[in-house]
Amino acid sequence: MEPDLIQTAPCIVKDEEYGPQLKVLKNTNNIKELQTFLRDKTTARSDFIFYADRLIRLVVEEGLNQLPYQKFTVTTPTGYEYHGLKYEKGNCGVSIIRSGEAMEQGLQNCCGPIRIGKILIQSDADTHEAKVLYSNFPPEFSSRKVLLMYPIMSTGNTVTKAMNVLKNHRVKEQNVILLNLFCTPRSVKSLINSFPGITIVTTEVHPVAPNHFGQKYFGTE
Ligand SMILES: O=c1cc[nH]c(=O)[nH]1
């Protein structure tokens, strides 16, 4: 039997409020526990990294599920033809420095030698305007599907700036999948409003974002 090309996995909650661009991982007890550890101020840094990496892995796996696949048949050791799937080539990751870099290993653990680009965005100390200080992208960037990595979104300003950089490099919104752990309603609305073609994979939309994430993960508290 031919496999179905399923775009939306059963582990995703349909979000009526925000539309099909937002894919929220089903809030299982396992995921809720990981979120609880990450929000708890008493969690030690080593545990924090451990639980963050587990949650990142789940988001990365679901992000890969949003990519295109082709039918692919293999022969099993017992000689049967198995009708499976194979991912289409031409994907890459882009991490927004610095907290996005925490997600790179999770992506590499799933995809091996996937190309990874980077963007550094900082707010100007005086004007608070987000500025792009550095960017580096893989070859043939404009034709790739991009897994954009940024774990926490409060206002959405940093990801908005990053999306503008990607668009300046002629990446299509439809080819961008944001891998995120926690975001606020405000940030999701703002991002989808500005970039209706984007796909956002997250574990939680909540008014309070755990903004300590990057500092705690990298030990720069
Ligand atoms: O780019 C991709 C996508 C899915 N799986 C991989 O190993 N690589």
PDBQT file of the ligand as one rigid body, heavy atoms in Angstrom, charges set to zero:
ROOT
HETATM    1  O1  LIG A 301      16.702  17.975   5.719  1.00  0.00    +0.000 OA
HETATM    2  C1  LIG A 301      16.278  16.966   6.274  1.00  0.00    +0.000 A 
HETATM    3  C2  LIG A 301      14.897  16.742   6.500  1.00  0.00    +0.000 A 
HETATM    4  C3  LIG A 301      14.489  15.609   7.125  1.00  0.00    +0.000 A 
HETATM    5  N1  LIG A 301      15.409  14.716   7.525  1.00  0.00    +0.000 N 
HETATM    6  C4  LIG A 301      16.726  14.894   7.328  1.00  0.00    +0.000 A 
HETATM    7  O2  LIG A 301      17.544  14.056   7.710  1.00  0.00    +0.000 OA
HETATM    8  N2  LIG A 301      17.131  16.017   6.712  1.00  0.00    +0.000 N 
ENDROOT
TORSDOF 0
